[in-house]
Amino acid sequence: MTAESSLKFLRTRRLLVGVSVPTRRLLAVVALLGLVAAACGGGDDESVESDEPEASGLRVAAVLPSARDDYAFSQSMAEALGQMQDGGLIGEVALSESLFVVEEAGAALRDYAEAGYDLVIAHGVQYGPFVEEIAPDFPATAFAWGPEEETFGLDNVSSYTSAVDQGAYAMGLMAAALADGADVGIVGPVEAANTRRYVDGFAAGVAAGGGSARSVYIDSFSDVERAAEAARSFIDGGAAVLTGTAQITVGAIGVADKRGVAWFGTESNQTSVAPDVVVVSQVYRWEKVLEDLVAEITAGRLGGFTYEIDFANGGLELEYNDAYDLDPAVRRLGDEAVAGIIDGSISTGAVPQDH
């Protein structure tokens, strides 16, 4: 593939999803490739010939800390890249998932760069040191990582983050109303800049709604059972509403579902995990910033950009669970908070912090 052809936009609906590059995942790779080959061949609809030559577009690889369908952080990126590919903005998408062991993630990032991918995404704050180390070795490759704002002064590194406190604040207002005097429990993973923004923003919203919130960090992005234990502890202590952030939350959601406690989601739409208790989810739309980054790379500018998704640019959205019987007055609290945040009349009080 020439440099010129690798930068053309792809207009096709064909899905080429890569898999994890560590050698120990070889059997999984073979199985997945077999499924893709079976899906792409065979049927009459798939065998129709076209006079148009196969297009070639930007090749993008992403390293994810958890499964691409984790209903949280990793899924938000996987879905964004899938939508961009379907829309013809990028060509091949390769995903290495469940790389919570950071050394394996670092190896995958280097392997993708060596394989000639145009954009390599390190989707996890814990991967920052590897981006800083690897990117200078591949000056013709664009790297992006987040959620953070640091680009290490490198011309081929960009960063992205989310104003996650915005949706957290709006949902906190609603949570206080639903709790009706009882506590709201917040399950956090590792206390890092963006997770603090969510926890602090939600607590601020609860306080603004006249309620009280308790929070805990379990010191892990991957320990689902520890998150479940934290949720049980909150409920046993009288909490009537729960929330949490990162891929650990599936454990806490399961507890909330079993105990009939309302849950407020974030990062991806979590309704399908527990449709009886999920009230609303703050959903990340990473494509809102990645589209600009891809355009910059296509124009030959490989990095140095910092992006943030928020309500104003459409990168954050509240998606309500229509099956949950939410009082319209409570929903208005959230919707009015979103409008106030966008027009600047409401401040969450939660700001990014160095870590």
C-alpha positions as CSV (number, residue, x, y, z in Angstrom):
1,M,0.0,0.0,0.0
2,T,1.4,3.4,-1.0
3,A,1.3,6.4,1.3
4,E,-1.1,8.1,-1.1
5,S,-3.5,5.2,-1.3
6,S,-3.5,4.7,2.5
7,L,-4.9,8.2,3.0
8,K,-7.9,7.9,0.7
9,F,-11.3,7.7,2.2
10,L,-13.0,4.3,2.0
11,R,-16.6,4.1,0.7
12,T,-17.6,0.5,1.5
13,R,-19.6,-1.4,4.1
14,R,-17.2,-4.3,4.3
15,L,-16.1,-5.0,7.9
16,L,-12.5,-6.1,8.5
17,V,-12.1,-6.3,12.3
18,G,-8.6,-7.3,13.5
19,V,-8.0,-9.1,16.7
20,S,-5.4,-9.2,19.5
21,V,-1.8,-9.5,18.3
22,P,-0.1,-11.3,21.3
23,T,1.0,-14.7,20.2
24,R,-0.8,-16.4,23.1
25,R,-4.1,-15.3,21.4
26,L,-3.3,-17.1,18.2
27,L,-6.1,-19.7,18.4
28,A,-8.6,-17.0,19.0
29,V,-7.3,-15.1,16.0
30,V,-7.7,-18.1,13.8
31,A,-11.2,-18.8,15.0
32,L,-12.3,-15.2,14.5
33,L,-10.7,-15.0,11.0
34,G,-12.6,-18.2,10.1
35,L,-15.9,-16.6,11.2
36,V,-15.2,-13.5,9.2
37,A,-14.3,-15.5,6.1
38,A,-17.5,-17.5,6.4
39,A,-19.5,-14.4,6.8
40,C,-18.0,-12.6,3.8
41,G,-18.3,-15.5,1.4
42,G,-20.9,-17.9,0.2
43,G,-24.3,-16.2,0.0
44,D,-25.7,-15.0,-3.2
45,D,-25.9,-11.4,-2.0
46,E,-22.2,-11.5,-1.1
47,S,-21.1,-13.0,-4.4
48,V,-22.4,-10.2,-6.7
49,E,-19.6,-8.8,-8.7
50,S,-18.9,-5.1,-9.0
51,D,-17.2,-3.1,-11.7
52,E,-15.7,-0.8,-9.0
53,P,-12.3,-1.6,-7.8
54,E,-11.8,-2.3,-4.1
55,A,-11.1,1.0,-2.3
56,S,-8.4,1.5,0.2
57,G,-8.7,3.8,3.3
58,L,-7.1,4.8,6.5
59,R,-6.0,1.8,8.6
60,V,-6.8,2.2,12.3
61,A,-5.9,0.0,15.2
62,A,-7.0,0.4,18.8
63,V,-5.9,-1.3,22.0
64,L,-8.7,-1.8,24.5
65,P,-8.4,-2.6,28.2
66,S,-11.5,-4.8,28.3
67,A,-13.9,-6.5,25.9
68,R,-15.2,-4.6,22.9
69,D,-18.7,-5.4,24.2
70,D,-18.1,-4.4,27.9
71,Y,-21.1,-2.1,28.0
72,A,-18.7,0.6,29.1
73,F,-15.4,2.3,28.1
74,S,-14.0,-0.1,25.5
75,Q,-17.4,-0.6,23.8
76,S,-17.7,3.2,23.4
77,M,-14.6,3.3,21.3
78,A,-15.3,0.1,19.4
79,E,-18.8,1.4,18.4
80,A,-17.3,4.8,17.3
81,L,-14.8,3.1,15.0
82,G,-17.4,0.8,13.6
83,Q,-19.7,3.7,12.8
84,M,-16.8,5.6,11.1
85,Q,-16.0,2.6,9.1
86,D,-19.6,2.1,8.0
87,G,-19.7,5.7,7.0
88,G,-16.6,5.4,4.8
89,L,-14.3,7.6,6.9
90,I,-11.8,4.9,7.6
91,G,-10.9,1.6,6.0
92,E,-9.6,-1.3,8.1
93,V,-10.2,-1.4,11.9
94,A,-8.2,-3.7,14.1
95,L,-9.0,-4.2,17.8
96,S,-6.9,-5.8,20.5
97,E,-9.3,-6.2,23.5
98,S,-9.0,-7.2,27.1
99,L,-5.4,-6.0,27.4
100,F,-5.7,-5.0,31.1
101,V,-2.1,-6.2,31.5
102,V,-0.3,-3.0,30.4
103,E,2.9,-4.8,29.2
104,E,0.8,-6.7,26.7
105,A,-0.9,-3.5,25.6
106,G,2.5,-1.9,25.0
107,A,3.6,-4.8,22.8
108,A,0.3,-4.6,20.8
109,L,0.8,-0.9,20.2
110,R,4.3,-1.4,18.9
111,D,3.2,-4.4,16.7
112,Y,0.5,-2.3,15.1
113,A,2.9,0.6,14.4
114,E,5.4,-1.9,12.9
115,A,2.5,-3.4,10.8
116,G,2.0,0.0,9.2
117,Y,-1.3,1.1,10.6
118,D,-2.0,4.8,9.9
119,L,-3.5,5.6,13.3
120,V,-2.9,3.6,16.5
121,I,-5.2,4.3,19.4
122,A,-4.3,3.5,23.1
123,H,-7.7,3.6,24.7
124,G,-6.8,3.8,28.4
125,V,-5.1,6.3,30.6
126,Q,-2.8,3.5,31.9
127,Y,-1.3,3.2,28.4
128,G,0.1,6.7,28.3
129,P,3.7,5.7,29.2
130,F,3.8,3.3,26.2
131,V,2.6,5.9,23.8
132,E,5.3,8.3,25.0
133,E,7.9,5.6,24.6
134,I,6.8,4.1,21.2
135,A,5.6,7.1,19.2
136,P,9.1,8.6,18.6
137,D,10.2,5.4,17.0
138,F,7.4,5.7,14.3
139,P,7.3,9.4,13.2
140,A,5.2,8.5,10.2
141,T,2.5,6.9,12.3
142,A,-0.2,8.8,14.2
143,F,-1.0,7.9,17.8
144,A,-3.9,8.9,20.0
145,W,-4.7,8.1,23.6
146,G,-7.1,8.9,26.3
147,P,-8.9,9.9,28.3
148,E,-6.2,12.5,28.9
149,E,-5.0,15.9,27.6
150,E,-1.2,15.2,27.3
151,T,0.5,14.8,24.0
152,F,4.1,14.7,25.3
153,G,5.2,17.4,23.0
154,L,5.2,14.9,20.1
155,D,4.1,15.9,16.6
156,N,2.5,12.5,16.0
157,V,0.6,12.1,19.2
158,S,-2.9,13.4,20.0
159,S,-5.1,13.0,23.0
160,Y,-8.8,12.9,23.8
161,T,-10.9,13.1,26.9
162,S,-14.5,13.6,27.9
163,A,-16.3,16.2,30.0
164,V,-17.8,13.3,31.9
165,D,-18.8,15.4,34.8
166,Q,-21.5,17.0,32.7
167,G,-23.7,14.0,32.4
168,A,-22.7,12.8,35.9
169,Y,-24.0,16.1,37.3
170,A,-27.3,15.9,35.4
171,M,-27.8,12.3,36.4
172,G,-26.9,13.1,40.0
173,L,-29.8,15.5,40.2
174,M,-32.1,12.8,39.1
175,A,-30.6,10.3,41.4
176,A,-31.1,12.5,44.4
177,A,-34.8,12.8,43.5
178,L,-35.2,9.0,43.1
179,A,-33.3,8.3,46.3
180,D,-35.8,10.5,48.2
181,G,-33.6,11.1,51.2
182,A,-31.6,7.8,51.1
183,D,-27.9,7.7,50.1
184,V,-26.6,7.4,46.5
185,G,-23.6,5.0,46.1
186,I,-20.9,5.7,43.5
187,V,-18.5,2.9,42.6
188,G,-15.2,4.1,41.1
189,P,-12.3,2.2,39.6
190,V,-8.8,3.7,40.0
191,E,-8.7,7.3,41.2
192,A,-7.5,9.0,38.0
193,A,-8.3,12.4,36.5
194,N,-11.3,11.4,34.4
195,T,-12.8,8.9,36.9
196,R,-12.6,11.6,39.5
197,R,-14.5,13.9,37.2
198,Y,-17.3,11.4,37.0
199,V,-17.4,10.7,40.7
200,D,-17.1,14.3,41.7
201,G,-19.6,15.5,39.1
202,F,-22.2,12.9,40.2
203,A,-21.7,13.7,43.8
204,A,-22.1,17.4,43.0
205,G,-25.4,16.8,41.2
206,V,-26.7,14.7,44.1
207,A,-25.8,17.5,46.5
208,A,-27.4,20.1,44.2
209,G,-30.6,18.0,44.3
210,G,-30.6,18.0,48.1
211,G,-29.3,14.4,48.5
212,S,-26.2,12.7,49.9
213,A,-23.7,10.6,48.1
214,R,-21.0,8.2,49.2
215,S,-18.2,7.0,46.9
216,V,-15.5,4.4,46.9
217,Y,-12.6,3.6,44.6
218,I,-11.8,-0.2,44.3
219,D,-8.3,0.5,42.9
220,S,-8.9,-1.6,39.8
221,F,-10.3,-1.1,36.3
222,S,-10.9,-4.8,35.8
223,D,-12.0,-6.4,39.1
224,V,-15.7,-6.9,38.5
225,E,-16.3,-8.9,41.7
226,R,-14.8,-6.1,43.8
227,A,-17.2,-3.7,42.2
228,A,-20.0,-6.0,43.0
229,E,-18.9,-6.2,46.6
230,A,-18.8,-2.4,46.8
231,A,-22.4,-2.3,45.4
232,R,-23.6,-4.8,48.0
233,S,-22.0,-2.8,50.7
234,F,-23.7,0.4,49.6
235,I,-27.1,-1.2,49.4
236,D,-26.7,-2.9,52.8
237,G,-25.8,0.5,54.2
238,G,-29.1,2.0,52.9
239,A,-28.2,3.3,49.5
240,A,-31.3,3.5,47.2
241,V,-29.6,4.5,44.0
242,L,-26.2,3.4,42.5
243,T,-23.9,4.4,39.7
244,G,-20.3,3.7,38.7
245,T,-17.8,4.1,35.9
246,A,-15.4,2.0,33.8
247,Q,-15.6,-1.7,32.8
248,I,-15.9,-2.8,36.4
249,T,-19.5,-1.6,36.5
250,V,-21.1,-4.8,35.0
251,G,-20.5,-6.4,38.4
252,A,-22.2,-3.5,40.3
253,I,-25.1,-3.4,37.8
254,G,-25.7,-7.1,38.4
255,V,-26.1,-6.5,42.1
256,A,-28.3,-3.5,41.5
257,D,-30.5,-5.6,39.2
258,K,-30.8,-8.4,41.7
259,R,-31.6,-6.0,44.6
260,G,-34.0,-3.8,42.6
261,V,-31.9,-0.7,43.0
262,A,-32.0,2.1,40.4
263,W,-28.8,2.4,38.3
264,F,-27.4,5.3,36.3
265,G,-24.9,4.3,33.6
266,T,-22.1,6.0,31.7
267,E,-19.7,5.5,28.8
268,S,-22.1,3.2,26.8
269,N,-25.8,2.5,26.9
270,Q,-26.2,0.0,29.8
271,T,-30.0,-0.5,29.5
272,S,-29.7,-4.0,28.0
273,V,-27.6,-5.2,31.0
274,A,-30.4,-4.6,33.4
275,P,-33.5,-3.1,31.7
276,D,-35.5,-3.2,35.0
277,V,-33.2,-0.9,36.9
278,V,-31.2,1.2,34.5
279,V,-32.7,4.7,34.4
280,V,-30.5,6.5,31.9
281,S,-27.0,6.3,30.5
282,Q,-24.5,9.0,29.6
283,V,-23.2,7.7,26.2
284,Y,-19.8,8.6,24.7
285,R,-19.7,9.5,21.0
286,W,-15.9,9.4,20.3
287,E,-16.6,9.7,16.6
288,K,-17.3,13.4,17.2
289,V,-13.6,14.0,17.8
290,L,-12.1,11.1,15.9
291,E,-13.6,12.4,12.6
292,D,-11.6,15.6,13.0
293,L,-8.5,13.7,13.9
294,V,-8.8,11.4,10.9
295,A,-9.3,14.4,8.6
296,E,-6.1,16.0,10.0
297,I,-4.1,12.7,9.5
298,T,-5.5,12.5,5.9
299,A,-4.2,16.0,5.3
300,G,-0.8,15.0,6.6
301,R,-0.9,16.4,10.1
302,L,-0.3,13.4,12.3
303,G,-0.7,14.8,15.8
304,G,-0.4,17.5,18.4
305,F,-4.2,17.8,18.9
306,T,-6.2,17.6,22.1
307,Y,-9.9,16.9,21.9
308,E,-12.8,16.7,24.4
309,I,-16.3,15.4,23.9
310,D,-19.1,17.2,25.7
311,F,-22.8,18.0,25.5
312,A,-22.3,21.0,23.3
313,N,-20.4,19.2,20.5
314,G,-22.7,16.1,20.7
315,G,-20.0,13.9,22.0
316,L,-22.0,13.2,25.2
317,E,-25.7,12.2,25.2
318,L,-28.1,11.1,27.8
319,E,-30.0,8.0,26.5
320,Y,-33.0,7.1,28.6
321,N,-34.4,3.6,29.2
322,D,-37.9,3.9,27.8
323,A,-38.9,0.7,29.8
324,Y,-38.1,2.4,33.1
325,D,-41.1,4.2,34.7
326,L,-39.4,7.5,35.3
327,D,-41.4,10.4,36.7
328,P,-41.5,13.1,34.0
329,A,-40.6,15.7,36.6
330,V,-37.4,13.8,37.4
331,R,-36.5,13.6,33.8
332,R,-37.0,17.3,33.4
333,L,-34.3,17.8,36.1
334,G,-31.8,16.0,33.9
335,D,-32.9,17.6,30.6
336,E,-32.8,21.1,32.1
337,A,-29.4,20.5,33.6
338,V,-28.1,19.5,30.2
339,A,-29.5,22.7,28.7
340,G,-28.0,24.7,31.5
341,I,-24.6,23.1,31.1
342,I,-24.6,23.8,27.3
343,D,-25.6,27.5,27.7
344,G,-23.2,28.0,30.6
345,S,-25.7,28.8,33.3
346,I,-24.8,25.6,35.2
347,S,-21.4,24.6,36.4
348,T,-20.8,21.1,37.6
349,G,-18.0,22.2,40.0
350,A,-16.0,19.2,39.0
351,V,-12.8,20.1,37.1
352,P,-10.0,18.0,35.7
353,Q,-7.2,17.4,38.1
354,D,-3.6,16.4,37.6
355,H,-2.7,12.9,38.8
